[in-house]
C-alpha cells in the first residue's frame, strides 16, 4: 500500500512538475501581462485553467487552455471572446469567472462566466460606457460574490477606483472607492479557502504612493492597514482550517530601491511586522498561497531570471530559492486559487522571434525529508528516515545552537498535530521520532504532513508521507 501511494505521487509530479511545458503561442506582447491580473486558476480536482491574449484579424482576442491533471494532457487553444487584459477567478464550486477589457476605443470592463471552460455566457458590461475603464482585478469570497475592482478615467483628468460585485448573475451598484490624480496598480485577495467575506485590496497611485485596505463585499467599512511608498503590491490571505481568529495576511511590494518588502499582518491581534528582503533590482513579483503557521511562495522576475522563493515570514527572515527560469521570461502570472498546500502553478512568456511562447510550470513548495538534507549548511541540517513510513520516522537535527530546536507536525491545512519530544541528544545532535499519532495519541489519516523546525536562528520545514496501516 505504501509503495502504491508513493508511486502515485511520483506519477503526479512527473506529469506536472519539475519541467516547463509549452502550452500556447501568441502574437501579443501583453499575452499574460499585469502581475495582479491572474491568468491561471486550478479547481478542486487539480485541473489547471489558463487565459491569455492573442491577435486574430487585427483584433485582440482572449484564448484559453486547460490541463487534465489525471492524464497530463493540455487542451488545444480555445477562442473565448474578443478583448484583452483578462483576469480569471474561480468560485468554491468551480465556476470560472472572466473579467476583461473590451476592444472599444473607450475600453469597457466586461464579464462572462463558465462552468466547464468551454461554453461561456453572454458578456455583461460592468463599467460606464462613456468613460475609459481599465485594469480589472477580481476574486471570489465565501458567499460566492465575485468582487471586482478597476480603474476609471474621469473627464476631469482624475482616475477613480471602482468596485462592483456579481452574485448569481446579479450586479451590485458600482461604488467609487477613491479618486486620485493617477492610479497605477491594484491588488485584490479574498480568503484562499472561502472561509469569510473579508476583502483585501491595495492601490498604487500618484507615482509611488501605496495603500493597503480591508473591507467586505458591501464596502460597509474601510480599514486602512498600510500607507507607504512603493509599487507592485501583492496580497495573500488565509487562516487555519475551520478556525476563526487565526487569520493572517502577507503583503509584498517593492520599495523605492526595487527591494521586496514583506508585511506580515496578524489581523486578530492587529499587529503588523515588516522586513525588507535582500533581493534588489526586482522587476515583477507575484504572490502565491499562504500556508498558515508555515509560510508562502512567491515568484519574482529579476534581471531576466524568474525565481521561485519560499518565505517563512518576517521573524527570522528565512527564505529559500526553490527554482529559477533563466530563459528571459516576461509577464509571469501565478495561480492564487484554489488553495494548494503542495505546489505552485505559474506561467510566463518568452519571445520566439515571430511571436511569444507561453510556458507553464508546477513546482513543489516543500522539500522532502530525506537521509541527507539538500539544504544542509555548516551550522544546520535536518534529515530523516524512512520516508514514506508506516510505523515511525526518525528525525535528526544537527545545529551549533545551545538550545534544542522545537519540532512540530502540521497537516496540509496548517493545523497543529503534535509537538515532538527529544529522544536523544549528543554534542549538537538532536533526535526525534514520530509514530503517526496526534497529541492525544490517536493515529492520523494517511497523507502528507509537514515537520517544522524552529530554533533561535532557523525556521524550516520538510515534507513526509505517512501511511496508516
C-alpha positions in Angstrom: 0.0 0.0 0.0 2.7 2.4 1.0 4.6 1.8 -2.3 1.4 2.3 -4.3 0.7 5.7 -2.7 4.3 6.7 -3.2 4.3 5.8 -6.9 1.1 7.6 -7.4 2.8 10.7 -6.0 5.8 10.1 -8.3 3.5 9.9 -11.4 1.6 13.1 -10.2 4.9 15.1 -10.0 6.3 13.6 -13.3 3.3 14.9 -15.4 3.0 18.3 -13.8 6.2 19.5 -12.2 10.0 19.8 -12.5 9.9 20.7 -16.2 8.3 23.6 -18.1 5.6 22.9 -20.7 4.8 25.0 -23.8 1.0 25.4 -23.6 0.3 28.2 -26.2 1.6 30.8 -28.5 0.6 34.4 -29.1 1.4 37.4 -31.2 0.5 39.8 -28.4 3.4 41.2 -26.3 0.9 41.5 -23.5 -0.5 38.0 -23.7 -0.1 37.3 -19.9 0.7 40.9 -18.8 -0.1 42.6 -15.5 1.1 40.7 -12.4 -2.2 41.1 -10.4 -4.5 40.1 -13.3 -4.3 36.4 -12.5 -4.3 34.4 -15.7 -4.3 30.9 -14.2 -6.5 29.1 -11.7 -7.0 25.5 -10.6 -10.1 23.7 -9.4 -10.7 21.2 -6.6 -9.8 18.3 -8.9 -6.5 20.0 -9.7 -7.4 20.9 -13.2 -5.5 23.9 -14.4 -7.1 26.7 -16.5 -5.2 29.5 -18.3 -6.3 32.5 -20.2 -4.1 34.8 -22.4 -4.4 37.4 -25.2 -3.7 36.8 -28.8 -4.5 38.7 -32.0 -6.8 37.5 -34.8 -7.8 39.5 -37.9 -6.0 42.6 -36.3 -8.2 42.3 -33.2 -7.3 41.3 -29.6 -8.9 38.0 -28.6 -8.8 36.0 -25.4 -7.9 32.4 -25.6 -7.9 29.6 -23.0 -6.2 26.2 -22.5 -6.6 23.7 -19.7 -4.8 20.8 -18.2 -6.3 17.4 -17.3 -4.2 16.6 -14.3 -5.1 12.9 -14.4 -3.6 12.4 -17.9 -1.1 15.3 -18.1 -2.7 16.4 -21.4 -3.2 20.1 -22.2 -6.1 21.1 -24.5 -5.7 22.9 -27.8 -6.2 26.7 -27.7 -9.9 27.7 -27.3 -11.2 31.1 -28.6 -13.2 32.6 -25.7 -14.1 36.1 -26.8 -12.9 39.4 -28.1 -11.0 41.6 -25.6 -7.7 42.0 -23.7 -6.2 42.3 -20.3 -8.3 39.4 -18.8 -8.3 38.1 -15.3 -9.7 34.8 -14.3 -11.2 33.8 -10.9 -12.7 30.6 -9.6 -15.5 30.0 -7.1 -15.6 27.3 -4.4 -18.0 25.3 -6.6 -15.7 25.6 -9.6 -17.4 28.4 -11.7 -14.8 30.2 -13.8 -15.3 34.0 -13.9 -13.6 36.1 -16.6 -13.3 39.9 -16.4 -11.6 41.8 -19.2 -11.3 45.0 -21.2 -13.3 45.4 -24.4 -11.6 46.3 -27.7 -13.5 49.6 -28.0 -11.7 53.0 -28.2 -13.4 53.8 -24.9 -12.5 50.5 -23.2 -15.2 48.9 -21.1 -15.0 46.3 -18.4 -16.8 43.1 -19.4 -17.8 39.9 -17.6 -18.6 36.4 -18.6 -18.6 33.0 -16.8 -18.4 29.3 -17.5 -18.9 26.1 -15.6 -16.8 23.9 -18.0 -14.4 26.5 -19.5 -15.8 25.6 -23.0 -19.2 27.2 -23.0 -19.3 30.8 -21.9 -22.2 33.0 -21.2 -23.3 36.3 -22.8 -20.8 39.2 -22.0 -22.1 41.7 -19.4 -20.9 45.3 -19.3 -19.8 46.4 -15.8 -18.4 49.9 -16.4 -19.6 53.3 -17.5 -19.6 53.1 -21.3 -18.9 56.8 -21.6 -15.5 56.6 -19.9 -12.4 54.6 -20.4 -12.1 51.8 -17.8 -9.1 49.5 -17.5 -7.0 47.0 -15.4 -9.8 44.9 -13.8 -8.8 42.6 -10.9 -11.1 40.1 -9.2 -11.5 37.4 -6.6 -14.4 35.3 -5.0 -15.4 35.3 -1.4 -17.2 32.7 0.8 -20.7 33.9 -0.2 -19.9 33.4 -3.8 -19.5 37.1 -4.6 -17.2 37.9 -7.5 -15.5 41.1 -6.2 -14.2 43.3 -8.9 -12.0 46.5 -8.9 -10.9 48.5 -11.9 -9.6 52.0 -12.8 -11.9 54.6 -14.4 -10.5 57.6 -16.3 -12.7 60.6 -15.5 -13.5 63.7 -17.6 -11.6 66.0 -15.2 -8.4 64.1 -15.8 -8.5 62.3 -12.5 -8.8 58.5 -12.1 -11.2 56.6 -9.8 -11.1 53.1 -8.3 -14.5 51.5 -8.9 -15.9 48.4 -7.1 -18.7 46.1 -8.2 -19.7 42.5 -7.4 -21.6 39.8 -9.1 -23.6 37.2 -7.3 -25.7 34.6 -9.1 -25.9 36.8 -12.2 -27.0 39.9 -10.2 -24.8 43.0 -10.3 -24.4 45.3 -7.4 -24.4 49.0 -7.9 -21.0 50.4 -8.7 -19.1 52.1 -5.8 -16.4 54.8 -6.3 -13.8 53.8 -3.7 -11.4 56.7 -4.1 -10.3 59.2 -6.7 -6.7 60.2 -7.3 -4.7 62.1 -9.9 -3.4 58.8 -11.2 -4.0 55.1 -10.2 -1.2 52.8 -11.5 -1.8 49.4 -10.0 -4.3 47.4 -8.0 -4.2 44.1 -6.0 -7.1 42.1 -4.6 -7.5 39.0 -2.4 -10.3 37.1 -0.7 -9.8 34.1 1.7 -7.9 31.3 -0.1 -10.3 28.6 1.4 -13.5 30.7 1.1 -14.0 31.0 4.9 -15.2 34.6 5.1 -16.2 37.6 3.1 -13.2 39.8 4.1 -11.9 41.7 1.1 -8.3 43.0 1.0 -7.0 45.3 -1.7 -4.2 47.7 -2.5 -3.7 50.6 -4.8 -0.6 52.3 -6.1 -1.4 55.9 -7.0 0.1 59.4 -7.7 3.5 57.9 -8.5 4.8 55.7 -5.7 2.1 56.1 -3.0 0.9 52.7 -1.9 -2.1 51.9 0.4 -3.5 48.6 1.6 -7.1 48.2 2.8 -9.6 45.8 4.4 -13.4 45.8 3.7 -16.2 43.4 2.9 -18.3 42.7 -0.2 -20.7 45.5 0.7 -18.0 48.1 1.5 -19.8 48.6 4.8 -16.4 49.6 6.3 -13.0 50.5 5.1 -9.9 50.0 7.2 -6.5 51.3 6.1 -3.8 48.8 7.0 -0.7 50.2 5.5 0.4 53.5 4.0 3.8 53.5 2.4 5.8 54.4 -0.7 6.3 51.6 -3.2 5.0 49.6 -6.2 4.0 46.1 -7.3 1.6 45.3 -4.4 0.6 41.7 -3.8 -1.6 40.1 -1.2 -2.3 36.5 0.1 -4.8 35.8 2.8 -5.6 32.5 4.7 -6.3 31.0 8.1 -6.1 27.7 9.8 -8.9 25.3 8.6 -12.1 25.9 10.5 -10.5 28.4 12.8 -11.5 32.0 13.2 -9.3 34.4 15.0 -6.3 32.8 13.3 -6.4 34.8 10.1 -3.2 36.1 8.8 -2.2 38.2 5.8 1.0 38.6 3.9 1.6 41.6 1.6 4.6 42.1 -0.7 5.6 45.3 -2.6 8.7 47.0 -3.9 10.3 49.9 -2.2 12.0 52.9 -4.0 15.2 50.8 -4.3 13.2 47.9 -6.0 13.7 45.7 -3.0 10.9 43.5 -1.8 9.2 44.5 1.4 7.2 41.8 3.2 4.5 42.8 5.6 3.1 40.1 8.0 -0.3 41.2 9.3 -1.9 39.3 12.2 -5.5 40.6 11.8 -6.8 39.1 15.1 -4.0 40.9 17.2 -4.0 44.0 15.0 -0.2 43.7 14.6 2.0 44.3 11.5 5.6 43.2 11.1 7.8 44.4 8.2 11.1 43.2 6.7 13.0 44.3 3.6 14.3 41.3 1.8 17.9 41.1 0.5 16.8 41.0 -3.2 17.5 44.1 -5.2 16.6 45.4 -8.6 13.4 43.3 -8.7 11.1 44.0 -11.7 8.0 41.9 -11.0 6.5 40.0 -8.1 3.5 37.6 -7.9 2.5 36.1 -4.6 1.2 32.6 -4.0 -1.0 30.9 -1.4 -0.2 31.5 2.3 0.1 28.3 4.3 -1.0 29.2 7.9 1.7 29.0 10.5 4.4 28.0 7.9 4.9 30.4 5.1 4.2 31.0 1.4 5.8 31.0 -2.1 6.2 33.9 -4.4 7.8 34.4 -7.8 10.0 37.4 -8.8 11.4 38.5 -12.1 14.9 40.0 -11.7 17.4 40.8 -14.5 15.7 38.4 -16.9 15.5 35.5 -14.5 12.3 34.2 -12.8 12.8 32.9 -9.3 10.5 30.7 -7.1 11.1 31.6 -3.5 9.6 30.2 -0.3 9.4 32.6 2.7 9.0 31.5 6.3 8.0 35.0 7.4 9.5 38.1 8.9 10.5 36.8 12.3 13.8 35.2 11.2 13.9 36.4 7.6 14.5 33.0 6.2 13.7 32.2 2.6 14.8 29.5 0.1 15.1 29.8 -3.6 13.5 26.6 -5.0 13.7 27.1 -8.7 14.9 29.5 -11.5 13.9 30.1 -15.1 16.8 31.8 -16.9 15.5 31.9 -20.5 14.5 35.6 -20.5 10.9 35.1 -19.2 8.5 38.0 -19.1 5.0 38.7 -17.8 4.7 35.9 -15.1 1.4 35.0 -13.5 0.6 32.7 -10.6 -2.4 30.7 -9.6 -3.9 32.0 -6.3 -6.8 29.7 -6.2 -7.8 27.1 -5.4 -5.5 26.8 -2.3 -2.7 24.3 -2.8 -0.5 23.1 0.1 2.0 21.2 -2.0 2.6 23.1 -5.3 2.6 26.4 -7.1 1.3 26.7 -10.7 2.6 29.5 -12.8 3.0 30.7 -16.4 5.2 33.2 -18.3 6.0 34.3 -21.8 9.2 34.1 -23.9 10.0 35.8 -27.2 10.3 33.2 -30.0 11.3 35.6 -32.8 8.0 35.5 -34.5 5.7 36.0 -31.5 5.6 34.6 -28.0 5.6 31.2 -26.4 3.6 30.7 -23.2 5.0 28.2 -20.7 3.5 26.5 -17.7 5.4 25.0 -14.7 4.4 23.3 -11.4 6.9 23.4 -8.5 6.8 21.8 -5.1 6.8 24.3 -2.2 8.3 21.9 0.4 11.4 19.9 0.5 11.0 16.2 1.2 12.7 14.9 4.4 15.5 12.5 3.4 18.5 10.7 4.7 20.6 13.8 3.6 19.5 17.4 3.9 19.5 19.0 0.5 19.7 22.4 2.2 22.4 21.4 4.7 24.8 24.2 5.9 27.8 24.2 8.2 25.6 25.1 11.1 22.3 23.3 10.5 20.9 20.1 8.9 17.7 18.1 9.2 17.3 14.6 8.0 15.0 11.6 8.5 14.2 8.0 7.5 12.3 6.2 6.3 10.1 8.5 4.2 7.4 7.3 3.3 6.8 5.5 6.5 4.1 3.3 8.2 5.3 2.8 11.8 7.6 5.7 12.7 10.0 8.1 11.2 13.4 9.1 12.8 14.4 12.7 12.6 17.9 14.0 13.3 18.8 17.7 13.6 22.3 19.0 13.8 22.9 22.6 14.9 25.5 24.7 16.6 22.9 26.4 18.8 22.9 25.8 22.5 19.1 25.4 22.9 17.3 22.5 21.3 15.1 23.0 18.3 11.3 22.9 18.7 9.9 20.3 16.2 6.2 20.1 15.4 4.0 18.2 13.0 1.4 20.1 10.9 -1.2 18.9 8.4 -1.7 20.3 4.9 -4.2 22.9 6.2 -1.6 24.3 8.7 -3.3 22.7 11.7 -1.1 21.6 14.6 -0.9 17.8 15.0 1.7 17.4 17.8 4.9 18.5 19.4 7.7 16.0 19.2 9.8 15.2 22.2 13.6 14.8 22.1 14.5 11.2 22.2 18.3 11.6 22.2 20.8 14.5 22.3 24.5 14.5 22.0 27.0 17.2 21.0 24.7 19.3 18.9 22.7 16.4 17.5 19.1 16.1 18.5 17.0 13.0 17.6 13.2 12.9 17.4 10.7 10.3 16.2 7.1 10.5 15.1 4.8 7.5 15.1 1.9 9.0 13.1 -0.1 10.0 16.2 -1.6 13.3 17.2 -1.1 15.0 20.6 -3.7 12.7 22.1 -2.1 9.5 20.8 -4.6 8.9 18.1 -3.4 7.7 14.7 -3.7 10.4 12.0 -5.0 9.7 8.5 -2.7 8.6 5.7 -1.3 11.5 3.8 1.3 14.3 3.6 2.5 16.1 6.7 4.9 18.8 7.4 7.7 18.6 10.0 8.5 22.1 11.2 11.7 23.1 13.0 12.1 26.3 14.9 15.3 27.4 16.8 16.9 30.7 17.6 18.3 31.2 14.1 16.4 28.7 11.9 12.8 28.2 10.8 12.3 25.5 8.2 10.0 22.6 7.2 10.2 19.3 5.5 7.5 17.1 3.9 6.8 13.5 5.0 4.4 10.8 3.7 2.6 8.7 6.4 0.6 5.6 5.5 -1.7 4.4 8.3 -1.8 0.6 8.0 
